[in-house]
Amino acid sequence: MKISLKQKVSDVLHFGFGPYRSRFSLLYMLIIIICLSFYYNYQEILILRPQSIHQWKQCDGLSFTLNYYQDNNPLLEPAMHFLGGDGTGKAAEEFPIIFYLVAKLWKVFGYHEYIFRLVNLFIFFLGLFALMKTFEDILKDSFLAISTSLLLFAFPVTVYYANNFIPNIPSLGFVLIAWYLFWFYYKSGINIFLWLSLLVFTLAGLIRITAIISLITLLAVFFLEVTGISKFKNGNRLFKHPYIEWIPFILALGLIFSWYIYANYYNIYHKAYLIFGIRPIWSLTLEQIHDHFLGIKEQIKWSYFHKSTYWFLLIVCTFIIVTYKKVNKLLLFISLLIFIGIICFFLLHFYAFFQHDYYVIDLFIFLPVGCLTSMCILKDHYPVLFRSIYFKLAIVIILAINADFTKRRINERYFTFSWMNDNYLLNIKRFENISPYLRSIGVGPDDKVLCLPDVSPNITLYFMNQKGWTNYSTDLDSTKISWKINAGADYLFIYVDSINNNPNIRPFIKNKIGEINDIDIYDISSLRINKD
């Protein structure tokens, strides 16, 4: 019996599309990612210098990388342009494997900042592909797998930092890859996939400590099963060889915490300024908590998602809670434990969320986990709704709304004159390409400098590629400035004229040797008490 076109359309509207197809899903995903990248003006952003929000953090990463490139530092001895308390510049934050890798790529292809951006993008996109294939394999629906995975590429904070220099995005990418490898282990029971999964989780946790939320979640699942409290594979054991399988968990956590213990010691030993720690909510006064909540509210409004996504997440969480008896036990525990981990992290780092939007990136893992959990419920218990064209259209609309919202936020961060980029446009941009002039007036590449009033450790120092100090460690205090001179500072750079009238600065600005782009340059080596 021949079915009319009207009946076919009606069937699609009521019952969704036909059977699952995955042959071209990776190609479709790639095409959409490329289109979105152009939509976000990635082709222009790719060649921009570090700027806009959190230029400080961007230049820290680039400074570590450039020092690896120029000085051939060993992997475990990272250093930056800011010379710190002992004058060596040696300091450590996250495990510097990305910085070290990019430096090696610079050795091959030349010093180009866009290579750093491309490395971060590559890892993130690889994570998105892994996420899509995980969804596709479980849901047997390529359309939902692609559209839901792309939500992570439609939020201002992920789109901004993906094409950037901050390690949170590659960390998230590795987490997504690690969960994909764990799904292989879940399906096959082959231990090599568990080891590979935990290896990638380890890499993610080394790059950004927040990534251990997923690792600890998996460890909790392992503990619940081996202690006999629960089973997570359709009533069967997921971990069939616990006496062996605990080893990669211990190694993963051991490596991660060993690095951060080493990094903390490394910073203290070299008197660096990058000391690890937490700033929990209970360490603040009620007034500070109130002020920080207002700041976080602004971040929520403009940096994380479009408001439609908050409603979407509320619906997802509510649906999981209401139907929890129908939820796959493993997905339920993973969702619950990750949510608890996010709450704990938020409370422990409450102070940082006030201005540091990139802190939330590692917490975005809850979105795909929550979506997968809720969609599995729909697939198993409400198949008509799961296959419905209306449901899929709703996901696409949310994706489109967020992509449009994100494009406007990215334009604000890069292509408009606003508080987000005015420091770069007004003050920092003038430091670009001044090295030839510095050499012409006698400032050598190895000479140490002091740059005021830069409040960051590395921004101006990185841009002119000179090691030294900034106002980050002087606070325009004459005693501290004298200490920097005695520690080896030969030249003083001042790029804000008003501080010339500061009585603490006047004694140091008597021997002007040059000026470029409204940057005054003074020789202060003669003021050194202990001359070599």
C-alpha positions as CSV (number, residue, x, y, z in Angstrom):
1,M,0.0,0.0,0.0
2,K,1.4,3.3,-1.1
3,I,1.8,5.9,1.7
4,S,1.0,9.5,0.7
5,L,3.4,12.4,1.4
6,K,1.0,13.8,3.9
7,Q,1.0,10.6,5.8
8,K,4.8,10.4,5.7
9,V,5.0,13.9,7.2
10,S,2.4,13.1,9.8
11,D,4.3,9.9,10.8
12,V,7.6,11.9,11.2
13,L,5.8,14.5,13.3
14,H,4.3,11.9,15.6
15,F,7.0,9.2,15.6
16,G,10.2,10.9,14.7
17,F,12.8,9.9,12.1
18,G,13.7,6.5,10.8
19,P,16.3,4.1,12.1
20,Y,19.7,5.0,13.6
21,R,22.5,5.9,11.2
22,S,26.0,6.6,12.2
23,R,28.0,6.2,9.0
24,F,28.4,9.9,8.4
25,S,27.8,11.3,11.9
26,L,31.4,12.3,12.4
27,L,31.4,14.2,9.1
28,Y,28.2,16.0,10.0
29,M,29.6,16.9,13.4
30,L,32.8,18.2,11.8
31,I,30.9,20.3,9.3
32,I,28.7,21.9,12.0
33,I,31.7,22.6,14.2
34,I,33.5,24.3,11.3
35,C,30.3,26.4,10.5
36,L,30.0,27.4,14.2
37,S,33.7,28.3,14.3
38,F,33.2,30.7,11.5
39,Y,30.0,32.0,13.0
40,Y,32.0,32.9,16.2
41,N,34.7,34.6,14.1
42,Y,37.3,32.0,15.1
43,Q,39.2,32.8,11.9
44,E,39.8,36.3,13.1
45,I,40.3,35.5,16.8
46,L,42.9,32.8,16.0
47,I,45.6,35.3,15.1
48,L,44.8,37.9,17.9
49,R,47.2,38.5,20.7
50,P,46.1,37.5,24.2
51,Q,43.6,40.1,25.3
52,S,40.1,40.7,26.8
53,I,38.9,38.9,29.9
54,H,41.6,37.2,32.0
55,Q,44.4,38.4,29.9
56,W,46.4,37.9,33.1
57,K,45.9,34.1,33.1
58,Q,46.4,33.9,29.4
59,C,49.8,35.6,29.6
60,D,50.8,33.4,32.5
61,G,50.4,30.4,30.3
62,L,52.1,32.0,27.3
63,S,55.0,33.1,29.5
64,F,55.6,29.6,30.7
65,T,55.5,28.4,27.1
66,L,57.8,31.0,25.8
67,N,60.3,30.2,28.6
68,Y,60.2,26.5,27.6
69,Y,60.8,27.6,24.0
70,Q,63.6,30.0,24.6
71,D,65.4,28.5,27.6
72,N,64.8,24.8,26.9
73,N,63.7,24.3,30.5
74,P,63.1,20.7,31.6
75,L,59.4,19.7,31.8
76,L,59.4,19.7,35.6
77,E,61.2,23.1,35.9
78,P,58.7,25.7,34.5
79,A,59.5,29.3,34.6
80,M,58.0,32.6,33.6
81,H,59.0,36.2,32.8
82,F,58.1,37.4,36.2
83,L,61.2,36.6,38.3
84,G,59.5,36.3,41.7
85,G,61.2,36.4,45.0
86,D,64.4,34.6,44.2
87,G,65.0,36.2,40.8
88,T,64.8,32.9,38.8
89,G,61.2,33.1,37.6
90,K,60.7,29.5,38.5
91,A,57.0,28.8,39.4
92,A,54.4,26.2,38.8
93,E,50.6,26.0,38.6
94,E,48.9,23.2,36.6
95,F,51.0,20.4,35.2
96,P,52.7,22.2,32.2
97,I,52.4,19.4,29.6
98,I,50.4,21.7,27.3
99,F,52.9,24.5,27.6
100,Y,55.8,22.1,27.0
101,L,54.1,20.5,24.0
102,V,53.3,23.9,22.4
103,A,56.9,25.0,23.0
104,K,58.1,21.9,21.1
105,L,55.7,22.7,18.3
106,W,57.1,26.2,18.2
107,K,60.6,24.7,17.8
108,V,59.3,23.0,14.6
109,F,56.9,25.6,13.1
110,G,58.2,28.8,14.7
111,Y,56.9,31.0,17.5
112,H,53.2,31.6,16.7
113,E,50.6,32.1,19.3
114,Y,47.9,30.7,17.1
115,I,49.5,27.2,17.4
116,F,48.7,27.4,21.2
117,R,45.1,28.2,20.3
118,L,44.9,25.4,17.8
119,V,46.2,22.8,20.3
120,N,43.6,23.8,22.8
121,L,40.9,23.7,20.1
122,F,42.0,20.3,18.8
123,I,41.8,18.7,22.3
124,F,38.4,20.3,22.9
125,F,37.0,19.3,19.5
126,L,38.4,15.8,20.1
127,G,36.5,15.7,23.4
128,L,33.3,16.8,21.6
129,F,33.6,14.0,19.1
130,A,34.2,11.5,21.9
131,L,31.1,12.8,23.7
132,M,29.0,12.6,20.5
133,K,30.1,9.0,19.9
134,T,29.3,8.1,23.5
135,F,25.8,9.6,23.1
136,E,25.3,8.0,19.7
137,D,26.4,4.5,20.9
138,I,24.1,4.6,23.9
139,L,21.1,6.4,22.5
140,K,21.2,5.0,19.0
141,D,20.3,8.4,17.7
142,S,22.8,10.4,15.7
143,F,20.7,13.6,15.6
144,L,20.4,13.8,19.4
145,A,24.0,12.8,19.8
146,I,25.3,15.6,17.6
147,S,22.9,18.4,18.8
148,T,23.3,17.7,22.5
149,S,27.1,17.4,22.3
150,L,27.3,20.7,20.5
151,L,25.6,22.5,23.4
152,L,29.1,22.6,25.0
153,F,30.2,24.5,21.9
154,A,27.4,27.1,22.3
155,F,28.2,28.7,25.7
156,P,30.2,31.9,26.0
157,V,32.7,30.7,28.5
158,T,33.6,27.5,26.5
159,V,33.6,29.2,23.1
160,Y,35.8,32.0,24.4
161,Y,38.3,29.9,26.2
162,A,38.4,27.0,23.6
163,N,40.2,29.4,21.2
164,N,42.5,30.7,23.9
165,F,45.5,29.9,26.2
166,I,43.9,28.7,29.4
167,P,44.2,25.0,30.4
168,N,40.6,24.5,31.6
169,I,39.3,23.7,28.1
170,P,41.8,21.0,27.3
171,S,41.2,19.5,30.7
172,L,37.5,19.3,29.9
173,G,38.3,17.8,26.5
174,F,40.3,15.0,28.1
175,V,37.5,14.3,30.6
176,L,35.1,13.8,27.8
177,I,37.6,11.5,26.1
178,A,38.2,9.6,29.3
179,W,34.4,8.9,29.8
180,Y,34.3,7.7,26.2
181,L,37.0,5.2,26.9
182,F,35.3,4.1,30.1
183,W,32.1,3.4,28.0
184,F,34.3,1.1,25.9
185,Y,35.3,-0.7,29.1
186,Y,31.7,-0.9,30.3
187,K,30.7,-2.5,27.0
188,S,33.6,-4.9,26.6
189,G,34.9,-5.5,30.0
190,I,38.5,-5.3,28.6
191,N,40.8,-3.9,31.2
192,I,43.0,-2.0,28.8
193,F,40.1,0.5,28.3
194,L,39.8,1.1,32.0
195,W,43.6,1.8,32.2
196,L,43.4,4.1,29.2
197,S,40.4,5.9,30.7
198,L,42.1,6.5,34.0
199,L,45.3,7.5,32.2
200,V,43.3,10.3,30.4
201,F,41.5,11.2,33.6
202,T,44.9,11.6,35.2
203,L,46.1,13.9,32.4
204,A,42.9,16.0,32.8
205,G,43.4,16.2,36.6
206,L,47.1,17.1,36.2
207,I,46.2,19.9,33.8
208,R,43.3,21.2,36.0
209,I,42.7,19.8,39.5
210,T,38.9,20.3,39.1
211,A,38.8,17.4,36.6
212,I,39.2,14.9,39.5
213,I,35.5,15.4,40.1
214,S,34.9,12.8,37.4
215,L,37.8,10.6,38.6
216,I,36.5,10.6,42.2
217,T,33.0,9.8,40.9
218,L,34.3,6.8,39.1
219,L,36.3,5.8,42.2
220,A,33.2,6.0,44.3
221,V,31.3,3.7,41.8
222,F,34.2,1.3,42.1
223,F,34.1,1.4,45.9
224,L,30.3,0.9,46.0
225,E,30.6,-2.2,43.8
226,V,33.6,-3.9,45.3
227,T,32.2,-3.5,48.8
228,G,29.0,-5.2,47.7
229,I,26.8,-2.2,48.3
230,S,25.6,-2.0,44.7
231,K,26.1,-3.4,41.2
232,F,26.1,-1.2,38.1
233,K,25.8,-3.4,35.0
234,N,22.3,-4.7,34.8
235,G,22.6,-6.5,38.1
236,N,26.1,-7.8,37.2
237,R,29.5,-6.7,38.3
238,L,31.0,-3.9,36.3
239,F,34.5,-4.4,37.8
240,K,35.1,-8.1,37.6
241,H,38.8,-8.0,38.7
242,P,38.8,-5.5,41.6
243,Y,42.1,-6.8,43.0
244,I,43.8,-5.6,39.8
245,E,41.5,-2.7,38.9
246,W,42.1,-0.7,42.0
247,I,45.7,-0.2,40.9
248,P,45.0,2.4,38.1
249,F,42.8,4.3,40.5
250,I,45.6,4.6,43.0
251,L,48.2,5.4,40.4
252,A,45.9,8.1,38.9
253,L,45.2,9.9,42.2
254,G,48.8,9.4,43.3
255,L,50.2,11.0,40.2
256,I,47.8,14.0,40.4
257,F,48.4,14.7,44.1
258,S,52.2,14.2,43.7
259,W,52.3,16.9,41.1
260,Y,50.4,19.4,43.2
261,I,52.6,18.6,46.2
262,Y,55.7,19.1,44.1
263,A,54.3,22.3,42.6
264,N,53.6,23.8,46.0
265,Y,57.1,22.9,47.2
266,Y,58.6,24.2,44.0
267,N,56.8,27.6,44.5
268,I,57.8,27.9,48.1
269,Y,61.4,26.9,47.4
270,H,61.7,29.5,44.6
271,K,59.7,32.1,46.6
272,A,57.2,32.3,43.7
273,Y,53.9,34.0,44.0
274,L,51.7,31.2,42.6
275,I,50.7,29.3,45.7
276,F,47.8,26.9,45.7
277,G,44.9,27.1,48.0
278,I,41.2,27.4,48.5
279,R,39.0,30.3,49.5
280,P,35.8,28.7,50.9
281,I,32.5,30.5,51.4
282,W,32.8,30.2,55.2
283,S,36.1,32.2,55.2
284,L,34.2,35.3,54.0
285,T,32.0,37.8,56.0
286,L,28.3,38.0,55.3
287,E,28.9,41.3,53.5
288,Q,31.5,39.7,51.3
289,I,29.3,36.7,50.6
290,H,26.5,39.1,49.5
291,D,28.9,41.0,47.2
292,H,30.2,37.8,45.7
293,F,26.8,36.5,45.1
294,L,26.0,39.6,43.1
295,G,29.2,39.1,41.1
296,I,28.4,35.5,40.4
297,K,24.9,36.5,39.4
298,E,26.4,38.7,36.7
299,Q,28.6,35.8,35.5
300,I,25.6,33.5,35.4
301,K,23.7,36.1,33.3
302,W,26.4,36.9,30.7
303,S,29.1,34.2,30.8
304,Y,27.7,30.7,31.3
305,F,24.5,30.1,29.4
306,H,21.5,31.8,27.8
307,K,18.7,31.9,30.4
308,S,16.8,29.2,28.3
309,T,19.5,26.7,29.3
310,Y,18.9,27.2,33.0
311,W,15.3,26.2,32.4
312,F,16.4,23.3,30.3
313,L,18.8,22.1,33.1
314,L,16.0,22.6,35.7
315,I,13.7,20.4,33.6
316,V,16.4,17.8,33.2
317,C,17.2,17.6,36.9
318,T,13.5,17.6,37.9
319,F,12.8,14.8,35.4
320,I,15.6,12.7,36.7
321,I,14.4,13.2,40.3
322,V,10.8,12.4,39.5
323,T,11.7,9.3,37.5
324,Y,14.7,8.1,39.5
325,K,13.4,4.6,39.9
326,K,13.5,4.2,36.1
327,V,17.0,5.6,35.7
328,N,20.0,3.4,34.8
329,K,21.7,2.9,38.2
330,L,25.2,3.7,36.9
331,L,24.0,6.9,35.2
332,L,22.0,7.9,38.3
333,F,25.0,7.5,40.6
334,I,27.4,9.3,38.2
335,S,24.9,12.2,37.9
336,L,24.4,12.4,41.7
337,L,28.1,12.1,42.6
338,I,29.2,14.7,40.0
339,F,26.5,17.1,41.2
340,I,27.7,16.7,44.8
341,G,31.3,17.2,43.6
342,I,30.2,20.4,41.9
343,I,28.5,21.8,45.0
344,C,31.6,21.0,47.1
345,F,33.9,22.6,44.6
346,F,31.7,25.7,44.4
347,L,31.7,26.1,48.2
348,L,35.4,25.5,48.5
349,H,36.3,28.0,45.7
350,F,33.4,30.4,46.3
351,Y,35.7,33.4,46.3
352,A,37.1,32.6,42.8
353,F,33.7,32.4,41.1
354,F,33.2,36.1,41.8
355,Q,35.4,37.2,38.8
356,H,36.9,34.0,37.3
357,D,34.4,32.7,34.9
358,Y,36.7,30.0,33.6
359,Y,36.4,28.1,36.9
360,V,33.0,26.9,35.8
361,I,34.3,25.1,32.7
362,D,35.3,22.0,34.5
363,L,31.9,21.8,36.1
364,F,30.1,21.7,32.7
365,I,30.6,17.9,32.7
366,F,27.3,17.7,34.5
367,L,25.4,19.0,31.5
368,P,26.2,16.0,29.2
369,V,25.9,13.5,32.0
370,G,22.5,15.0,33.0
371,C,21.3,15.0,29.4
372,L,22.4,11.5,28.8
373,T,20.7,10.3,32.0
374,S,17.4,11.9,31.1
375,M,17.5,10.8,27.5
376,C,18.1,7.2,28.5
377,I,14.9,7.4,30.6
378,L,13.0,8.8,27.6
379,K,14.5,6.1,25.2
380,D,13.7,3.2,27.5
381,H,10.3,4.3,29.0
382,Y,8.9,7.1,26.7
383,P,10.1,6.1,23.2
384,V,7.4,8.1,21.4
385,L,8.5,11.3,23.1
386,F,12.2,10.3,22.6
387,R,11.7,9.9,18.8
388,S,9.4,12.9,18.5
389,I,10.4,15.6,16.0
390,Y,9.1,18.2,18.5
391,F,11.6,17.0,21.2
392,K,14.5,17.2,18.7
393,L,13.4,20.5,17.5
394,A,13.4,21.8,21.1
395,I,17.1,20.8,21.4
396,V,18.0,22.5,18.2
397,I,16.2,25.7,19.2
398,I,18.1,25.7,22.5
399,L,21.3,25.1,20.6
400,A,20.5,28.0,18.2
401,I,19.5,30.4,20.9
402,N,22.7,29.7,22.8
403,A,24.9,30.0,19.7
404,D,23.4,33.4,18.9
405,F,23.8,34.5,22.6
406,T,27.4,33.3,22.5
407,K,28.3,35.1,19.3
408,R,27.1,38.4,20.8
409,R,29.1,37.8,24.0
410,I,32.2,36.9,22.0
411,N,31.9,40.1,19.9
412,E,31.7,42.1,23.1
413,R,34.8,40.5,24.5
414,Y,36.9,41.0,21.4
415,F,35.5,43.5,19.0
416,T,34.0,46.3,21.1
417,F,35.6,48.9,23.3
418,S,34.4,47.9,26.7
419,W,35.7,47.2,30.2
420,M,36.5,43.7,29.0
421,N,39.2,44.8,26.6
422,D,40.0,48.4,27.3
423,N,43.2,47.6,29.3
424,Y,44.6,45.9,26.3
425,L,43.6,48.5,23.8
426,L,44.6,51.5,25.9
427,N,47.7,50.2,27.7
428,I,49.0,46.8,26.7
429,K,48.8,46.9,22.9
430,R,51.6,49.6,22.9
431,F,54.1,47.0,24.1
432,E,53.7,44.9,20.9
433,N,56.7,44.9,18.6
434,I,58.9,47.2,20.6
435,S,61.9,44.9,20.9
436,P,63.8,46.4,17.9
437,Y,63.5,49.9,19.6
438,L,64.7,48.5,22.9
439,R,67.7,47.0,21.3
440,S,68.5,50.3,19.6
441,I,68.7,52.1,23.0
442,G,70.8,49.4,24.6
443,V,68.1,47.3,26.4
444,G,69.3,43.7,25.8
445,P,67.1,40.6,25.7
446,D,68.7,39.3,28.9
447,D,68.4,42.6,30.8
448,K,66.0,42.6,33.7
449,V,63.3,45.3,33.8
450,L,60.6,46.7,36.1
451,C,57.3,47.7,34.5
452,L,54.8,49.9,36.3
453,P,51.9,50.1,37.0
454,D,51.2,46.6,35.6
455,V,49.4,44.7,38.4
456,S,49.8,41.3,36.8
457,P,52.9,39.2,37.0
458,N,53.5,38.7,33.3
459,I,51.3,40.7,30.9
460,T,53.7,43.5,29.9
461,L,56.8,41.4,30.5
462,Y,55.5,38.7,28.1
463,F,54.4,41.2,25.4
464,M,57.9,42.8,25.3
465,N,59.6,39.4,26.1
466,Q,61.7,40.9,28.9
467,K,62.2,39.1,32.3
468,G,61.8,41.2,35.4
469,W,59.2,42.4,37.8
470,T,55.9,44.4,37.7
471,N,53.8,46.3,40.2
472,Y,52.4,42.9,41.2
473,S,55.2,42.7,43.7
474,T,56.0,46.4,44.4
475,D,52.7,48.2,45.0
476,L,54.6,51.4,44.0
477,D,56.5,51.1,47.3
478,S,59.9,52.7,47.1
479,T,61.5,50.1,49.4
480,K,60.3,47.2,47.2
481,I,61.4,49.0,44.0
482,S,64.9,49.4,45.5
483,W,64.9,45.7,46.3
484,K,64.1,44.9,42.7
485,I,66.9,47.2,41.5
486,N,69.4,45.5,43.9
487,A,68.1,42.1,42.6
488,G,69.1,43.1,39.1
489,A,66.5,45.4,37.5
490,D,68.3,47.6,35.0
491,Y,65.5,49.5,33.4
492,L,62.2,51.0,34.5
493,F,59.2,51.1,32.2
494,I,56.3,53.5,33.0
495,Y,53.3,53.5,30.7
496,V,50.9,55.6,32.8
497,D,52.1,59.2,33.1
498,S,50.2,59.9,36.3
499,I,52.4,57.8,38.5
500,N,55.4,60.0,37.6
501,N,54.1,62.4,40.2
502,N,54.0,59.7,42.9
503,P,56.7,60.6,45.5
504,N,57.7,56.9,45.7
505,I,58.5,56.9,42.0
506,R,60.3,60.3,41.6
507,P,63.7,59.1,42.9
508,F,63.8,56.4,40.1
509,I,63.0,58.5,37.1
510,K,66.1,60.7,36.7
511,N,67.8,59.0,33.8
512,K,65.4,58.7,31.0
513,I,66.9,56.9,28.0
514,G,64.0,56.5,25.6
515,E,60.3,56.7,24.9
516,I,58.1,54.7,22.6
517,N,54.3,54.5,22.3
518,D,54.0,56.7,25.4
519,I,56.1,54.2,27.4
520,D,58.9,56.0,29.3
521,I,62.1,54.0,29.8
522,Y,64.6,54.8,32.5
523,D,68.0,53.4,33.3
524,I,68.0,52.5,37.0
525,S,71.1,50.4,37.1
526,S,73.2,53.2,38.6
527,L,70.9,53.2,41.7
528,R,72.0,49.7,42.6
529,I,73.7,49.5,45.9
530,N,75.6,46.2,45.3
531,K,76.9,46.6,41.8
532,D,78.6,43.6,40.1
